[in-house]
Amino acid sequence: MTTYREAGVDIEAGDEFVDRIKPLVRSTFRPEVLTDLGGFGGLFGLRSDKYKEPVLVSGTDGVGTKLKIAFMMDRHDTVGIDLVAMCVNDIAVSGAEPLFFLDYFATGKLSVAKAQEVVKGIAEGCRQAGCALIGGETAEMPSMYAEGEYDLAGFAVGVVEKARIIDGKSIKVGDAIIGLASTGLHSNGYSLARRVLFDQAKLSTESRLPELDRSLGEVLLAPTRIYAKQILSLIQECPIKGIAHITGGGITENLPRVFPEGVGANIRRTAWPMPPIFDVMSRLGKVSREEMYRVFNMGIGLILVVPPDSVSSVLVKIAALGERGWLIGEMVSSAGKEPEVQYVD
């Protein structure tokens, strides 16, 4: 008699996995969560007394080839933080409070212990963002993935009062640009990073370089910073006109997504201390400065656009929240029709 297990899918392992992650999932629940783990759908009650015109904001993303670093190091408890960060940061920049999150974990053969570590990271990311992990999907698909590997995707939903949506429409020439520190590469540019560091320079995750204070693998696996709670706190007290999450495409491509036609940005490269990993990659791979700034965040994970007379108070608030922030540029008149970013030294 042929069984599903013989075909490569272990139902019992899946059941054990669900049992193991229940405490992790429940640790993220908010009062609005109406269902427990195991249902067909997660129910979340939106409070009608909190908003006059609530607008739901959604976002979805993955971790990308940063997962390859986790596989190389056989460490799986941080990529879940990256997964949550890439989704919730995207919805938080509009002023939305992240409410709930769902994940998708796919692998060829389910390792319960490894998958549990991944969900441990997802739960930690949800706690950092203040949202509930209300559901997900675990797919065991024999022959779809290399042995020991998996893929991750996520989906987040938040809410913002319609009158308080941050959309960048009020940004004008003369407004100031403030950058918040990243924790490194976050979750972007890893295909180029791996090519330079491992394929060309022949380094390993255990390599120690004089510029780095940790092993190369530890630097590359540093979790993406989650800015959701910090954004919500800042917009309550500071006049924030626009917010950009600096992901793939760097400042060059992400900052223009938040400002209106007719304005551009001047960014001063020397305004913040760039993490040394970026110099290492540029040097070893002979990657041009233009390409580096078009691919990586270069040490800036989030950008705020504020009135020039608010810079000092915003920087004080950023520091009070435990973040590092710098005045890195200003909005200028754009010569062309398309928004643009210019870098100055």
N, C-alpha and C positions, 0 to 999 in steps of 0.2 A: 504494500500500500504506500503510495507516494504522499508525502506530507508537505505542508507549507515550509516547515523548517528545512527539509531536504532541498527545497527550491531556493533557500537562502534567507527566509524571513522567519524570525524567532518571535512569536507572539508572546511567549512567556517572558522573554527579556524585555519586551515593550511594556508589559504589565508591571514588571519589577521597576522599570525606569519611572513610570508614572507614580508609583508608590513612593519612590525615593525623593522625587522632586516636589511632592505636595507641600512639605513644610517650607521649602524655598519659595514656592509660588505664593502661599498664604502670607508669608512675611511681607509681601509687597501690597497687600490688599488695602484699599481705602474704604471708608464707610459706604461709598456709592456702589461697591461691587455687590451684585445680587446673586451670583452663582459661585459654586465651588468648582475646582478642577474636575474635568471628566465629562462635562456636558457637551452637547453638539455646538453650542455657541456661548460666548461669554456675555453676561448681561451687566450693564452699567447704568445706574439711574442718574440722569442729569438733573441737578438741583434747579428747580424753577424759581426759587427765591433769590438766587445769586446773580442772575443775569436778566436784563431787560430784553436784549436782542442777541442771544447767544449765537456765535458762528463757530461751527466745527472746523478744525484744521487737521488735515491728515498728511502723513508722510511715510514713505517706505524706502528701505535701503538694505544693503548688505555690508559685509566686512571686506569683501574683495580678496585679493591675493595676500593680504596680511595673514590670512589663515595659514599660508605656507610657512610662515615663521613659527606659528604655534605648532604645526606638524613637526618641523625640524627640531624644536625644543621639547616636544612632547609636553607642552604646558597649555592647558585649555581653560583656565579659570578667569582669563581676562578678556578674551575675544567677545564674550557676551556683553561686556561693558561697551566695547566698541560698537556692537550692533545697536544697542539702545541709543548710544550717543549720536550716531549718524542719523537716526530717525527723529529723536526728540529735539536736538539742536535745530534741525530744519523747521520744525513747527513752532519752536519757541521764538524764533526771530520775528515772527509776526505779532508777538505779544501773547501768544496762546499758552495756557497752562496745560502741560501734558496730563492726560487723564488715564489712559490705559494703553497697553502694549500687547502685541501678539508676536510670536516667533515661529519660524519654520526651520526645522533642523532635518537635514537629509544626509543619509550615509549609505554606504554599500552594505555594511554589516554593523549592527548596533553594538557598541561597547557601552554598557550601562554606566560604568564608572566614568568614562570619558564624557559621555553626554551629560551626566550629572554635573561635572565640573563646568561644562558650557552653560548650563542653566543656572548654576551658582553665580556665574558672572552676569548673566542676563538679569537675575533678581537683584544683584548689587547695583547694576545700572539703573534699574527701575526705582530702587530706593534713593539713589542719588538724584534722580529726576523728579521724584515725588509722584510717579505714576504707578498704576497697578498692572501686574502681569496677569491678565485674565484668561489667557488661552494660548494655544499654539498647536503645532502639528509636528509629529515625528515620523519621518518617512524612511523606511528601510528598503533600499532598492539595489539588489544584487547586480553587480557588473556595471553599475552606473558611475561609481567612484573608485579611485585607487584605494588599495588596502590601507586602512587606518585614517582615511581622510573623510571630510564631510563638508557641507556647505551650510551657510546661515543666511537667512533673510528675516526682516522684521517689518512691523507696521505699527505706527503710533497714531493716536487721535488725541487732539487737545481742543480747548475751547477758549474763545476770546470774546469779550463784549464788542459788538460791531463798531461802536463809537471809539473804541480804544485800539483798533487794529493799527499796527505799525507797518506802513507800506512804502515809506520813503518819498511820498508825493510832495511833502513840504520841504524837502532838502533844497538848498540854494547855494549859490556861490558864496564862499566865505565861511561856511559851516566847517567845523573841526572834525577830524577823523581820529578816533581813539582805537587802539588795538589791544586786545587781551591775549595773554600768553597762551600758546599751545603747550602740550606735553611732549611734542616731537612731531613725527609724521602724521599722527592721528591715524586715519584709515585710508589714506590716498597716496598714490604714486609708488606703490610697492612693486609694481612690475618693473619700473625703471630702477628702483632701489636694489632689487634683487639681482638685476642684470649687472649693475655696476659693482656691487659689493661681493656677490658670490660668483657670478659667471666670469667677470673681467678681472677683479682684484683677487679672486680665489680665497676670500676670507671665509670664516665660518661663524656660526652664532656664538662660539666660545672665544672668538678673537678679542684681544684687548688692544685698543689703540690709545696712544698718548693723549689724544684730544678728548677721549670719552672717559667718564667716571665709572662706567659699568661695562659689562661685556656687550658686544655688538648686538647679540640677540635680545638682551634686556632692554637696550635702548630702542630697538625696533618694535618690541612687543609692548612698550608702554601704552596703557589704555588711552583712548581718546577722551579729552576733557569734556565733561557734561556741564553745559552752561545754563541749563533751564532755570534752576532756582535763582541763580544770580541775575538772569535777565528779568525775571518776574520782580525781584527786589529792586532792581535799578529803575524799571519803568514806573514803579510806584512813586519814586522820589525825584527822578531826573527827567528832563525834557529830551527824550531819545527820539530822533526823527527817523532813523533807519538803522537796521541791524543786518549784518551779513555773516553767515556761517562760512568760513573759509575751508572749502573741501577741495575735491579734484578740480584743477584749473587755477588754484591759488588765488591770491588777491587779484591778479590780472583779470580773471574771468568771473569771479564771484562778487566782487564789490559792485561792478556796474549793474548787477541784477536788482539793486535796491535804489538807484537814483534815477530821477526823471531825465527826459530829453533836454539837452542844452547844457548839462553840467558834466564835468569830469573830475578826476582826482589826481592830486600830486601826492605821492608817497615818498617819505624820506627813509631810505634804507638804513641809515645810521641811527634812527630814532629808537631802536630796540636791540637788545642783545640776541643775536641769532644763535640758536642751539648749534653746537659744533658738528652734529651729525650732517648738517646740510653742507658745510664746508668740506667735510670728508668725502661726501658723494660727488660734489662738484669737482674736487681735485682728482680723485681716483678715476672717475669716469670721463673727465674732461668735458663735463656738461656745462654748456654756456650759462651765463647768469640769466639771460632772458628765458631759457628753457627751465631753469630751476624755479623761477618765480611764476612760470606758467603752469607748473606741475604741482609744486609743493606749497604748503602754507608758510614755510620759512620762519616759523616761530610765532605766527599770529593765527590763533584759532577762531577768533571772533572779532568783528569790527562794529563799532558804534559810530553813528554820525550825530553830532550834537551841535547846538548853537555855540559860537566861540566863547561867549561869556559864561558858559556852564562847564568848561573844561576842568577847572580846578575842583569844583564840587563833585563832578562825576569821577574823577581820578581818586578823590578821597573816599568816595563810596565804594569804588572798585577795590581799593586796598582794605577797607573795612570788611569786605566780603571774602577776604583771603586770596584775592586774585592779584596778578601783576598786570598793570596797564600803562600805556604810554600814548602821548600825543604823537601820532605818526604821519599826519598830513592834513590837507585841507581840500575843500571842494573848490574847483575853478571852473571858469567858462570853457565849454567844449567847442573846439573849432569845427568839428565835423558833426554830422547828424547822429552818429552812434556814440554812446557813452564810452569813455576811455580812461585808462589808468596810466599815468606817467610816473616813472621813478626818478628821483633825484638823490644824489649822494651828499 
